[in-house]
Amino acid sequence: MCPRCMQCDTKFDFITRKHHCRRCGKCFCDKCCSKKVPLPRMCFVDPVRQCAECALVSQKETEFYDKQLKVLMNGATFFVTLGTSDKSELMVCRLSNNQRYLVLDGDSHYEIEIVQISTVQILTEGFTPGGGNTRAVGMILQYKVPGSDEVMQMKFTAGEDFSCNKKLSAAWLAAMHKATKLLYESRDQ
């Protein structure tokens, strides 16, 4: 039972009705929970009532699903270096169809469960003091090996040869960066 709005502290009564945000479940007055945004990850296809904070996150997720997810699922080609090895392997990296694994295919095959990924660092070049004109050229990924406390590291580098489309690799890395930000935001909630 919640007698007051969890945002503005207005008391609920016969005139000021209580509404629940469909994302976080907290109680709000109509003013504080008036945004209506689709919430496909929770199977709400039509727009549903959400508080301002949740509506913002839902909008970011929707933009991500509409634009970046296809890029991640189509994949891109990278030189992948495992751990501290000095040898790298040319691999296609993509998000699995069920969006739960990062799949790497080359001479070797890896499937890394997304929930096991602890850190993603995007590597850039062309840094300027104002922060402009940088482009993604690779990433360092750390993940836990299932069933152990061991943390593995992989380094992805966009290739320089003709078999690697650098523009596609940069787009994939940008999408991965956005996915990581969304993932970290959802873990913090």
Buried (B, 14 or more C-beta within 10 A) or exposed (E): EEEBBBBEEBEBEEEEEBBBBBBBEBBBBEEBBBBEBBBEEEEBEEBBBBBBBBBEBBBBBBEBBEEBBEBBBBBBBBBBBBEEEEEBBBBBBBBBEEEEBBBBBBEEEBEBEBEBBEEBBBBBEEEEEEEEEEBBBBBBBBBBEEEEEEEBBBBBBBBEEEEBBBEBBBBBBBBBBBBBEBBEEEEEE
